[in-house]
Amino acid sequence: MEKLKQEGNQLFSAQDYEGALNIYLKAVELSGSNASGEDVKLVLLQNCAACQIKLGRYPEAEEFCNTALKIDPTAIKALFRRSQVWFHLSQHFLRQSGRRRGRKSGAFQMPSLISEKLFVCNSRNRYFEVSWCKNRLFIS
């Protein structure tokens, strides 16, 4: 499993994200569901999410992050990568709403997929939970 992980890391470094993803997925399958392999499986799932982000497959990346967070709800890389996914999805939404702005009048509304919670990182690597509620931004 470690050998597959290293091979996937080499492919990722070479920007062969599809190849790296396939290797990581093979390693995840081999890790099974035993408790001793949970740490390795967590890393592999986070690496799969990174590949999906690089390939622009944001919903799939979010699924990998959510699976990793089921193993460890405090996994910083999984939280960060999920925030990257939500950022990209929100940017897509903003571009789409900007195109429609000329045709439609009305207040800007964040979609429910994006409006729930975001984890953002500031310059000091502190994570803040950002929540949207009735068009108001709350930071905790």
C-alpha positions as CSV (number, residue, x, y, z in Angstrom):
1,M,0.0,0.0,0.0
2,E,2.8,2.4,0.8
3,K,4.5,1.6,-2.5
4,L,1.3,2.5,-4.3
5,K,1.0,5.7,-2.4
6,Q,4.6,6.6,-3.3
7,E,3.9,5.8,-7.0
8,G,0.8,8.0,-6.9
9,N,2.8,10.8,-5.3
10,Q,5.3,10.6,-8.2
11,L,2.6,10.7,-10.8
12,F,1.0,13.7,-9.0
13,S,4.3,15.5,-9.0
14,A,4.6,14.8,-12.7
15,Q,1.1,16.4,-13.1
16,D,-0.4,13.1,-14.2
17,Y,-3.4,13.5,-12.0
18,E,-5.6,10.9,-13.7
19,G,-2.8,8.3,-13.3
20,A,-2.2,9.3,-9.7
21,L,-6.0,9.1,-9.0
22,N,-6.1,5.5,-10.3
23,I,-3.2,4.5,-8.2
24,Y,-4.6,6.1,-5.1
25,L,-8.0,4.4,-5.7
26,K,-6.3,1.0,-6.0
27,A,-4.5,1.7,-2.7
28,V,-7.7,2.7,-1.0
29,E,-9.3,-0.6,-2.1
30,L,-6.4,-2.6,-0.7
31,S,-6.5,-0.7,2.6
32,G,-9.9,-2.2,3.3
33,S,-11.8,-1.2,6.4
34,N,-9.4,-2.4,9.1
35,A,-8.6,0.1,11.9
36,S,-4.8,-0.2,11.4
37,G,-5.0,1.2,7.9
38,E,-7.3,4.1,8.7
39,D,-4.5,6.7,8.9
40,V,-3.1,5.6,5.5
41,K,-6.6,5.5,4.1
42,L,-7.2,9.0,5.3
43,V,-4.1,10.3,3.5
44,L,-5.1,8.4,0.3
45,L,-8.6,9.9,0.3
46,Q,-7.2,13.3,0.7
47,N,-4.8,12.7,-2.2
48,C,-7.7,11.5,-4.3
49,A,-9.5,14.8,-3.5
50,A,-6.4,16.7,-4.5
51,C,-6.4,14.9,-7.9
52,Q,-10.0,15.5,-8.5
53,I,-9.6,19.2,-7.7
54,K,-6.7,19.4,-10.2
55,L,-8.9,17.7,-12.8
56,G,-11.7,20.2,-12.1
57,R,-14.1,17.5,-10.8
58,Y,-15.3,19.3,-7.8
59,P,-18.4,17.2,-6.8
60,E,-16.2,14.1,-6.8
61,A,-13.5,15.9,-4.8
62,E,-16.1,16.9,-2.2
63,E,-17.2,13.2,-1.8
64,F,-13.6,12.2,-1.1
65,C,-13.3,15.0,1.5
66,N,-16.5,13.9,3.1
67,T,-15.4,10.3,3.3
68,A,-12.0,11.4,4.8
69,L,-13.9,13.5,7.3
70,K,-15.9,10.5,8.4
71,I,-12.6,8.9,9.4
72,D,-11.3,12.0,11.1
73,P,-13.6,15.0,11.5
74,T,-10.6,17.2,12.3
75,A,-8.5,16.4,9.3
76,I,-7.1,19.8,8.3
77,K,-6.2,18.8,4.7
78,A,-9.7,17.4,4.1
79,L,-11.3,20.5,5.5
80,F,-9.0,22.7,3.4
81,R,-9.6,20.8,0.2
82,R,-13.4,20.8,0.8
83,S,-13.2,24.6,1.2
84,Q,-11.3,24.7,-2.1
85,V,-14.1,22.8,-3.7
86,W,-16.7,25.1,-2.3
87,F,-14.7,28.1,-3.4
88,H,-14.5,26.8,-7.0
89,L,-18.2,26.0,-7.0
90,S,-19.1,29.4,-5.6
91,Q,-16.9,31.1,-8.3
92,H,-18.8,29.1,-10.9
93,F,-22.1,30.2,-9.4
94,L,-21.0,33.8,-9.4
95,R,-19.9,33.7,-13.0
96,Q,-23.3,32.2,-14.0
97,S,-25.3,34.7,-11.9
98,G,-23.2,37.5,-13.4
99,R,-24.2,36.4,-16.9
100,R,-27.8,36.4,-15.9
101,R,-27.7,39.7,-14.1
102,G,-28.6,41.7,-17.2
103,R,-31.7,39.6,-17.8
104,K,-32.9,39.2,-14.3
105,S,-33.4,41.7,-11.5
106,G,-33.5,40.8,-7.8
107,A,-31.3,40.2,-4.8
108,F,-28.3,38.0,-5.0
109,Q,-28.9,34.6,-3.3
110,M,-26.2,32.0,-2.6
111,P,-27.3,28.5,-3.5
112,S,-28.0,26.1,-0.7
113,L,-25.1,23.8,-1.7
114,I,-22.6,26.7,-1.0
115,S,-24.4,28.6,1.6
116,E,-24.2,26.2,4.4
117,K,-20.6,26.3,5.8
118,L,-17.2,27.1,4.5
119,F,-13.8,26.7,6.1
120,V,-11.4,29.4,5.1
121,C,-7.8,29.8,6.0
122,N,-6.2,33.2,6.7
123,S,-2.5,34.2,6.3
124,R,-1.7,32.7,9.7
125,N,-3.1,29.3,8.8
126,R,-6.0,29.7,11.2
127,Y,-9.2,28.1,10.1
128,F,-12.5,29.9,10.6
129,E,-16.0,28.5,10.0
130,V,-18.0,30.8,7.8
131,S,-21.8,30.3,7.7
132,W,-24.4,32.0,5.6
133,C,-27.8,32.5,7.2
134,K,-30.5,34.7,5.6
135,N,-27.9,36.5,3.5
136,R,-25.7,37.4,6.5
137,L,-22.2,36.2,6.9
138,F,-21.2,34.8,10.3
139,I,-17.6,33.9,11.1
140,S,-16.7,31.8,14.2
